[in-house]
Amino acid sequence: MKVLFCTDGSRISFNSLKNFSKWVNDCEVDVITIIDWSFLPDNILVEADGFAISCANMADDILVFSKLEVESYGLKLGERFKFCGSVVEAILEQAQKKDYDLIILGSHGKKGLQKWLGSVSREISYGEHLSTYVSKNETQAERILFATDGSESAKHAIDKAFELFDLKDKQVFICTVNESPETLFLDGKMDTNWILEIERQQQLYSQETLSNLQKVFEEKGVKVQGSSVLIGYPSQKIIDFAEHHSIDLIVSGSRNKNKMKDFLLGSVSKRILENAKCDVVIFK
């Protein structure tokens, strides 16, 4: 496996790599850090004074420290890159050069020099093709939740998790969510029998989905600790479940909705990424 680790030198960014390292056995890590002037007023010319040199030296120090961190986690260090300019553009440019399995980012939403990880993690994760692992806090990296709706994107996410992660000795949970009647359109709510039939069909489909998924895990020698059908708004129910069961990592797929549809409806994976306290991996 080959991943691109994005860091601004903060402890939160390195915690994301530390968390990630506990899920994998064999992994090569490229490291990228970016000098971003965008937070400064336009009338300040950083290139003309010692500030630019200072930032460049800081970026070099980050790359030196990243080497020690990568190797301390038992991962193989690949190449290290330093860019100046737009953070998102630099990451996307580098990602296009190589076929990375995952982009690793921390997220803290700070301002100023370290402002970019919060917003950058979202922009990269919302991209059309990049699979991302986003972390906000250091975790035990022991309990993992697979949230599925039985779709092809959900199946793909599960397959990729088995391909890239070592789930041996991990505590695995699986869940699916049935939409609550409150989310159905008004005309449907007027027919009680219709509502009951929809709920019955949802329950049957969900139970079958989880049963089939549990068989997949058993065939791969992975024991499932808990299997649940939740009822309500999918993203919120998955987040609540994760908090209640002290989940360290949520695995989610993404259908790559177009920007207008994503703006109007929001995606489950997007809402999970923004609101979950634990790590989130989104496979595209």
N, C-alpha and C positions, 0 to 999 in steps of 0.2 A: 504494500500500500504506500502511496505517496501523497503527502498532504502539504498544504501551504499554511504556515502559521503566521498570522498577522499580529504585530505587537507595537505598542507605543511605549514600551518599557515599564508599564504599570504592573503592579503585583496581580491585579485582576486578569490582565492578559496572560501572564505566566501561569496563573491558577487554571485558566482554560486548558492550557497545554498539559498541566499536571493531571487534571481530571481526565482528559482524553487519553493520556498514556495508560491509565488504569483499565481501559476497555480494550486495549490492543496488545498484541504480542510483537509483531514485526512491522515496523513502520519507518519510512524515511521522511524527514521533515525539512522542507525548504522554509526559510525565514525571510520575512519582508517587514521593513519599517519605513515610514514615509515622513519627510519633513513637510509640514503643511503650514503655509503662511496665511491661509484664508481667514483666520480669526483676527488678523491685524487690520487696522484701517488702511485704505488704499493709498493714503498719502505717505505711508512709512515705507522707505526703501531699505528692506533688510539686507539686500545684497551689498549695500555700500558700507556697512559697518561690521563690527565684530560679532553682532548677533547671529548672522548667518553662519559664521565660522563656528561659533559656540554650539549652534543647533546641529551642524554637521558632525562635530565631535561627539555630541550627545548621541546621535544616531549610530556612530561607530561603537560607542560604549554599549549601546543596547544590543548590537549585533554580537559583540564579544560576550556579553553576559548571556545572551540567548544560546550560544554554543554550550556554555556550562550547564544551563538549565536543560536543554535537549538531552545532553549526554547523561545528566544525573537521573533522568527519568527512564533510562535504558532504551532511548530511541536513537536512530541513526541520523546524524546531521547531514543534510544535503547542501544546497547552495544558500548563500545569504545575499539579500538584495537591499539596497538603499536607494530611495527615490526622493525627489523633491517635486511637490505639486499636489494635485488632487489625489486624496487618499483612495477614493473609490475607483477612479480611473486607473491608478497605478496597480491596484489589486486586480482589477479586471484585465488589464493589459498583461500582467504576469500570468494570470490564470489561463489566458488564451494561448500562451506559449507552451504550456505543458498540460497533460491530461491528469490533473489532480483528482484524487478520489474525494477529498473533502477540503474545505477552507475552514481553518480554526480561528475563532475570534472570541475575545472577551467583550463584555458589554457593561458599561457603567454610566454612560450618559453625562460624564463630567463636562465642564466648560473649559475654555481656554486651550492651553497646550495639549491637554488630554481629552479634548471634547469629542474627538472623532470616533472613538470606539463605539459609543452608544448608537449614534446615527449610522455609522458605516456598517455595523453588524446587521442592521435592518435592511439597508439598501442592498448589500451583497446577498442577504438571504432572500430578498424579494425578487432577485434576478431570475432570468428565464431558465438557466441551465445549471447553476452552481449549487452543489450540495454543500451544506454548511453545518458546522458544529459550533454552537454559541453557548458561552458560559457566563454566569453572573457572579457566582460564589464558588469557593472551594467546597467540594462534596466528598463523600465517602466512596462514590463510584461503585456502589454495590447493588442498588435497586433500580431496575429499568422497567419502564412502562411502554408497551406497544399499543398505541391507539389506532384502531382500524375501523373502517366502514365497509370492508369487503371489496373495495374498488381495486383497480389495477395499480393505481399509484400507491395504495396502502400495501399491497402485496409486494410491489417493487421495493418499498422501504424496508420491509421485513427481510426480503432476500438480501439486500445490501448490508443490513445489519449483521446477518449471519456470515456474510462474506468478509466483512471488515473487522468485526468485533469478536473478542473472545468472551463468550457468555458462560463458560464453565465456572461454577462456583458463584455465579451471580443470582440474585433474587429477581425472577422474571414475573411481571404482571401483564395481563392483557385486558383490554376493555373495548367496548363499542358503545355508541350513544344513540338512543332513539329520540328523535325530535319530540318535544312535548306538544300536546294539542294546541297550546296557545300560539304556536308558530305557524299553524295551518291557516289557510285563507278563510275568510269569513263565511262563505257559502257552505263550506265543508263543516264548519262548527255547528251549523243549524240542524244537521242530521246526526242524531246521537248514534244510531246504528252504524252509520258510515264511519264515524269516529272510532267506535269500538272495533270495527273490522280492520281499519287501518292500524290501530294499536296491536291487534292480534297478529296481523301480517308482519309488522315491524318486529314483534317479539320472536316470532318463528324465524325470521331472517337473521336476527341478531344471535340467537342461540345457535343456529346452524353455522354462522360465520365464526363464532368463538370455538365451537366444537371442532370445526375443520382446522382452525388455526392451532388449537391445542395439539391435534394429531401431528401437525407439521413440526412443532417444537419437540414432541416426544420422539419422532423419527430422527431428529438431530441430536437426541440425547440431552435435551434441556428440559428441566422440570419447571412447570408453571406454578408459581406460588398462589396466584389468585386470578380468577376470571370473572368479569363483571359486565352486566348490561346496565348502563346508566340511562336516565331519562331527563331530558332538558335540553338546554343549548349546548351543543357539542364542546366548543372550546372551553366554556366555563366549567362544565362537568368534568372534563379531563383535567383541568387545572386544580379543581377542588379535590379530585381523586388523588392527584399527585401529592398535594400538600398533606392530605389525611394519611397517606401511606408512606410519607417521607421518601418519595421517589427522587432518585439522583439524576435520572436521564429519561426524557420523553423522546420516543422515536416517532416521527411523523413523516408522511409522504406529502407531496404537493402536486396538484394537477396543472400548475403553470397557467392559471387563469389570465386572461388578457387584462390590461391595466384598468379599463373602464369597469369591467365586471368586478375586479378586485376592489376598486374604489367604492362601488355601490354596495357590495355585499360583504367585503372582507372575507378572508379565507380562514379556515380553522387553524391551519398551521401558523398563519400570520398572528392571529390573536394569542395562540399558545406562546409563540416566541416573545411577544411583547409583554405578556403578563405572568408567565410561569416563573417561579423563583428558582427552579432547578435548571440544569442544563437541557438544551433542546438540540436534537439533530434532525435536520430536514433533508430528506433525500429527494432529489429532482428526477 
